[in-house]
């Protein structure tokens, strides 16, 4: 709940905390030695947390002589978040109103939270407090944090591909949230292709609190105007105005980057464990999109592709630095893992030139790149300059399907949740693909309940036979699928048709549905479900156990009609499906009438 509790504090203030340094530990051993502390110490010497003495608000931080030691005194070693910071209820959360977006209203929810916050509480914040739609895909954008230029074709492919993939599937996008580097390009992509519906924007910035201009954000449950164009003389970063939500990670430091990475990774793993859809057992798929990037990106990529299950990585070739090095080595080691001696030497020189490092460091990064190539099946290189490449959004989604090593049935569940029939048709339901008994039938049932009409047509085109699929049990399951207010409407119709009241929790049977159909159509129609032979067989099988009602409706008709040769089809109730080549549509009559 977002309302204040009896204690007077909101759920956010009671759940999340900020961290502040309470122990001044000089960051340098070359100290100005004086007793007592002089003006030089006050204005020049910084704590390991990045703040001056006077910027420590706690009384514990007022420096005794030991903080600026004289001869014979040692400087305390090992500043740590656990020992030298104090947690207290967060003092910054609410809504940001970005001021430089004159063409549209751009507002974002934000909260300052401690670096050791629990990921399950973060997800609860996002789903319950911020009312974000549950993600069906998680797009993690990694890359350069400093400003860089993208070639026009690469920029267009990245912008359109990322946002189209996100909007068509109901994905969340995770970035660093700052107004520089790849996060800025994500913001521009949202501006260009994201549309005006604020509810569809699920672009989340996971940003270090101590690196941004944050003085305007102090306040509990506040509405704060914010100017994303910062002071050019300031070392602080600004938030990007086209993100929709911000998790501002606080570890008690000032001006230090990277503290958000551990919490962000925990959140990603927790989201991965959530169901992609209430009807499906498949977890939320995750894919990492890499654009440009420094040396640290290589370690990040290795972490993703070597995790279990692996997180597929989608690299935009031509974006520069780390992305281009990954693309080059991925192509060169397609046959043999190791490079030829001359190519290796040139590549080492290239690594040194790209990152401005010495040969020893370049060789370490080369080893890191080779380790990434050990998991090359989880890495996809996208060349926007190529003439035969697929659409970037389709390429990202295909990478997600293939890179996770999911089974065909799991891949079909993903495509079904995304409602991307084009992906299913091109990459999953391919000619010759074998399916276990019942897997396509379960997909058809899910498609009907989830109202995925295009998937129903696709499954029929690829070998599904509705006369075998629509068994008595499945028809009753479809009629008893929860549909909100429609449930009560159906119960009212049954009560009208039977002229009686139904108890709470009553499950309509096929006989009930036959009465409803006759009631709606009138005396001109007699339903199969209300005929004597069907009623008799239905009650007999109910007495034997509902699990025995597994024959199709067409087979039921043969068994129940006089002089039928019911034995002909007894051996054909189970089938091992193989995806068929598409054929022309045929007229189809299904005895499932949604009400």
N, C-alpha and C positions, 0 to 999 in steps of 0.2 A: 504494500500500500504506500502511496505517496503522501498520505495525510499524516499530520503530526500525531505522535503517540501520546499516551496519558502523561508521560514524563515531560512533554513539551518539546521534545526533540524529534526531528524527522527520522525516518528509517535510514537515510543516507548518513546523517550526522552520527547516529548510533552505531553504524556498521563500518564506516570507513574512517581512516585516520591520516593525519599528516605526520611528517617526521622533521624534527629540528635538531641541529647540533647543539649539544649542551656541554661540550668539553673542548676548549681551545687547545689544539695541538699544532704547533707551527709546521708548515709544510716544507721549510728549508732549515738545514742545520747552520747555514751561514746567517746567524742572527745578529741583530743589533743588540749588544750586551749593555744593559743599563738597569739600575735599580733606583727608584721604582720605574714602572713602565712609562716611557716618554711618548711624545707626539709621533716620533718616527715609527715606533712599534704600532701605535694605534692606526696609522694610515698606510703603512707599507707591508707589514708582515701579515700574511694570510694563514688561516687555519687549513688543515688538510681537506676540510669540507668546501673550501673556496671562498670563505667569508673573512672579513676583517674582524678584529676584536670587537669593535663597536657594533657590528652587525649581528652579534650573538645576543639574542633577547633574553636568554635565561640567566638568572643570577649566578648559576654554577659556572658560567663561562667567563666571569670577570677574572682576569688573569692574575694569579699570584706570581710571586717572583719566579717560581719554577717554570712558568710559561715562557718567560724570556730569560733563560738561565745565564748565570754568570759563570766564571771559571770554575771548573770542577763539577758543574751540574750537567746532567744528561737530558736530552730531549726525549720525551715519551714516544715510544715506537708503536706503529700499528693502529692507526685510526680505523675504526670499523663502525658500520651502521648499527650493529647490535649493541656495542658497548658505549658508543659516544653520541647516539641520537635518542631522542625521547619522542614517543608516540602520544598524540593527543587528538581529540575529535577534529575531523576536517573542517576547515573554515572557508572553503571555496567550492561552491557548486551552484548550479542553476542553468541559465540560458545565456548564450552569447549572441549578440546582434551585430553582425559584421557590417561595417559602415561604408565600405568602398564598392558595394555591389548594387549600384543604382538601378540596374535593369531588372532586378528580382529581389525578393525577400530571402535572405540567407541567414538562418539562425541555427544554432547548434547547442545541444546539451553538453555539459561538461561537469567533471568532478575531479578534485585533487585527492589522491589516495596513496597510501603507503606502498612501498615497493614489495612488501611482504603480504599484500592483500591476497585473499583466497580466490582462485579463478571461478569457483562455483558462485561466490557472491557477486563477482563481476557480471557473470551471465544473468544472474537474477536481477541485477540493476538494469541491464540492457533490455531484458524481456518484460519485466514487470513494471519497473519505474519509468523507463523511457519508452515503453510500448513498441519496441522494435519487433518486426516480424521475424519469426524463427528462420535462421539461414538454411538454405538448401545447398549452398556451396560457399566455401571460404576462399577468397582470393587474397593472398598475401603478396603485397608489392614490396620488393626489396631493391635497393640500388643506391646511387650516389646521393649524399645529403647536401653537397654543395651544388650551386647552379652549374649546369652544363647545357650544351646545345644538342638537340636531336635533329638528324636529317629529316626533311619534310615527310618522306614516305614512312620512315620509322615512327615518327610522331603520330601520323594519321593512323597507321596500323595499330599502334599501342592504344591510342585514345579511343578509337571506335571499337576495337576488339575487346578491350577491358570492359567498357561500359555496356556494350551490347551483350556480352556474356553475363554480366552481373544482372542487368535488367530482365533478360529473358529467362533467367533461372531463379531469381530471388536470392541473389548472393549478397554476402557482406564483403566489403573491401577493407583490408587493414593496411595502414601506412604509418609513418612516423608523424604525420599530421602537421609538419612545419611548412612554411611558405617558401621553401627552397628545394632544389634537387628534384628527385623523382616524386615526392609528395606534391610539389607544385604542379607537376605535369598531370598527376591524378586529378587535382582540383580543376585544371583546365579541361580535362576530359569530361568531368562531371558537368562543367559549365556548358560545354559544347554539345554533349550527347545525352546528358542526364535527365533532361526534361524539367518541367516546372513543378511536378508533384513532389512535395517535400517528404511525403510518407514513403516514397520509393527510394529515397536517398539513404543508404546504409553504408556510408563511408566513414570509417572509424579511425581516428588518429590516436595512437598510443605514444605519448610524448613525454619526455622528461620535464617535470615541473621546473627544475632549476635552470633550464636552458632557454626559457621563453620569457617575454615581457608579461609578467603575471600580476603586477600590482593592481590592475583594473579588475582582476577576477576575484579578489578577496571579497567574501560575503556569502552568507548562507541562504540558499534558495533565492538567488537574486537574478535580475535581468540586467546584463551589462553590455553597453555599447563597446565595440572593439574595433580598433583600426589595424588591419593586417599589414599595412605598409609601415615598417619599423624605421627607427632612426638609423641612418647609415653609419653613424659613429658608434652605435651600440653593438656590443658583442652578443646581445640576446637575440634569439630567433623570434619569429612571429608565427601564429597559427594560420593555417590556410583557410580562407573564407568559404570554401565549397565542400568542406567536410561537414558531416551531420552530427557527429558525436566525438567527444574527446575524453580519453582516460589520461589524466595528467599524473604521471608516476613520480612520487616524491621519495627520495632516499636521503634527504637531509643535506644534499650537496648543492653547490651553485656553479653553473657553467660547465658541468661535467656530463658528457654524452654517454649513452650506452646502458644506463641503469634500467631502462624500460625493456630491454631485450629478453631478460629472463622471465619477467611477468607476462610479456606478450607471448612467449613460447608456451608457457603454462596455459594461458587462455586458449591458444590455438588447439592444444591437445585436448582440453576440456570440451571445446566445441565439437571436435572430431568425434567425441563419444556420444553426442546427442543424435537422436533419430532424424533422418532427413525428412520424414513424413510420419504422422501417427500410424498409418497403415503399414509402413515398411520397416523392416528390421535393419536396413542399411544405415550406417552412420553418415554424418555430414562429410562429404569429400573436401579435401583441401589441396590447393595448388599454389606454388610460389612462382610469381612472375618477376623476373630479374631484368632490370634496365640499368645499364652502365654499372657503376659501383666501384668501390675501393677494395683493398686487400681483404678486409674483414668479410666481404660478401662471399669469398671463396670458402671460408670456414662455415658460414651460414648455409651455403648450398650443400656442403658435405654433411652437415648435421641433418638437413632435410632428407636427402636421398638415402642416407644410411640408417635412418630411423625405422622402426618396425611398428606398423606398416610404413613403407616409404612415402614421403610427400613428393609428388612429381614436381619438377622444376621446368618452367617454360622461359627460355632465354631469347630476348630480342637481339638478334645479331645486327650489328651496325650502330648500336646505341653507345658503344665506347667501352674502354677500359676492361673491367672484369668480365662483362658480358661477351665482349669480342674475344677475349682470351679463352673463355669456355667454349665458344663456338668454334674457334680455330682448332683447339685440341680435340674436340669432339669429332670433327671431320677427319683430322689427320690420323686418329687412332681407331677409325672405323674397322680396319682389318687387323692391324697389329697394335698392341697396347703401347709399345715404346716407339719413340720417334727415331729416325735416322740421325746419326751423329751431327751432320751439318745442319739439319732442320732443328735439332734440339739446341744447338749453339745459337742459332738465329733467334729461336723462341726465348731463350734465357735473356738474350740482349733486349728483346722486345718487352719482356716482363719488367726488366730494370728501367727501360725508357718510359713505359706506361705509368709506373708507380713512382719513379724517381728514387729507386733504391739500389743498394750495392748488390754485387753478384751473389754473396752468401744468402741474403734475404730473398733474392730472385729464385735461387735454387730451392729454398724452403717452400716458396709459393708454387713452384713447378711440381714438387712432390705432393702438395695439397691438391693441385689440379689433377694429377694422375690418380689420386685416391677418389676424386669425384668421378673419374672415368670408369672406375671399378663398378659404378652403379649407373652406367650410361643409359640403360634401358629406362631409367626414371628421368632422364634429361632430354628435353626436346628443344631443338634450335629452330627458330623462326626467322627466315630471311625474307623481309618485306620487299626486297629488290627482285626476288625470283618471280618469274612469270607464271609458274605452274603451282604456286602455293594456294592453299585453301583460305577461306575467309578467316581472319585472325580470331574471331570469337569461337568459330567452330574448331579451330586448331587448339585453342586453350581448353575447350571442353573435351576434345578427343584426348589431349594429353592427360587430363584429369582421369578419364576412364582407364586408359592404358597404363599410366604410370603407377597406379595404386595396386596393380596386380590383382584386381577384383575379378571374380568369375563372371561369365556372360550374364548369369541371372542377376548378379549384383549390379553390373553395368546397366542392365535394362531397368532396374529399380531406380538408379540415378537419373537416367534419361526420362523415365516416367515422372519422377518428382519434379524435374525441370520443365516438363512438357516440351521437350525438344525432340520431336519425332524425326527430324532430319538427322540428328546424331544417331538415333537408334537404327534408322534405315541404312545409313552409310557405314557405320562402324560395328554394329552389334548383330542385327538380324541379317547377316550376310549369307550368301548361298553356301550350303555345305556345313554350316555351323550346327553341331549336335547339341540337343537340350535334354536334360533329365526329365523323366516322366513327371508331369505335373507342374514344371516350372513355367511354361508358357500359359498354362491354365491359370496359375496364380497371377501372372502378369495381366491376363485378360480380366480377371476378377477385380484386381486393383484398378485397372483402367476404367472399368465400368463405374466403380464406386467413386473414383476421383474425377469422373466426368472428362476423361481424356479421349474424346471422340476420334481424333486422328490416330491414336494408338490402337483403338479397337479396329479401325479399318486396316491399319498396318499388320496387326496380328492375324487378321482374317486373310489378308493377301499372302501371308507367309506360313500358311499351313494349318491355322486353327479352324476346327470344324465346330460350329455353334451347336449343331444337333448333338454332338458328343459332350460339349462343354456344359450346356444348360441342363444339368441334372436337377432333381427335385430339391436336394439339399442346397445347391448353389442358388437356385431361384429364391428359396426362402431366406437364405443369407442376404441376398440383394434386397429383398423387400424389408428385411429387418435391420438394414444398415442405418445407424443414427443419422438423421438429417435435420436436426434442430426442430423448428416449428412444423416442418413437414410431417414429423412423427405424429404429433397430435392431430393433424388434419387427416392422416390416414386412419388413425384410431376412430375419429368421428365418423368417417365414411363406413367403417366396418360396423360401428354401432348402429348407424342408420340402416345399413343393409340387413343386419341380423335382428334389428329391433330389440337390442339389449345393451346393457352397460358392460364395459370391459374393465377388469381389475388392473391396477397399476403394474407395469412390467409385463403385460400380456404380449406374447409374440405371435403376430399374424401368421397363419398357415396359408398354403396354396389354396385350400378350399375357401378360406376367407377372401383371398384375392379374387377367386372366381366369382364369389357373390358380389364383391365390389364392382367388378367389371360389368356384370349383368345389371347391377343397380344403376351404373352410370350410362350404359348404352340403352337399357330398356329391354322390353320383351322380345326384341328382334334378334337377340343373340343369346346362345347357350354356351357357356364356358366349358372347356374340357375338364377343368378342375372341379366342377360341381356335378359331373355325371356319376352315375351309380358305380360303374366299374372302377373309376378313378378313386372314389371315396373308399370303396372296399379294399382295394390294394393299398391305399395310403394308410388306412387304419391298421391293416395287417402288418405292414412294415414298421409302423410306429411301435407296435407291441413287441416286435422282434428287436427293436433298437434303431435309433435314428441313423446310426452309422451304416445300416444296410441300404439306405435310400441313396443309391449311387448310380443308378442307371439313368440314361438321358430321357428327356420327355418323349422323344420320338420312339425310343425303345419301349417306354411305358405304354404308349398307344398300341404298339404291336402286341405286347403281352396281354393288355386288357381287352382288346377287341376279339370277338369270336373268330374261330378258324384262323387265328394268326399263327405264323410259323416263328414263334419267339426264339426257338433254339438256334436260329441262324446266326444271331449276333452275339451269342453268349461269350464267345472267345475274343471279342474285340473291344472290351471296355477299357483296357489299358493300352497306351500307345507310347512308343519312343519317337518323339517328334524330331524331324530334321527340317531346318528352315527351307522352305520351298522357294522356287523362283516366282516372282510376282506374276499374277495372272489378272485377266479382266474381271471387273466387279460383276457379281451375279446378284439378282434380287434375293433379299434375305428377310425372313419373317421371324422375329424374336418374340417370345411370349413373356418378355419382361417389360411391363408398362409402368414407368416411374410416375408417381402421383404427387 
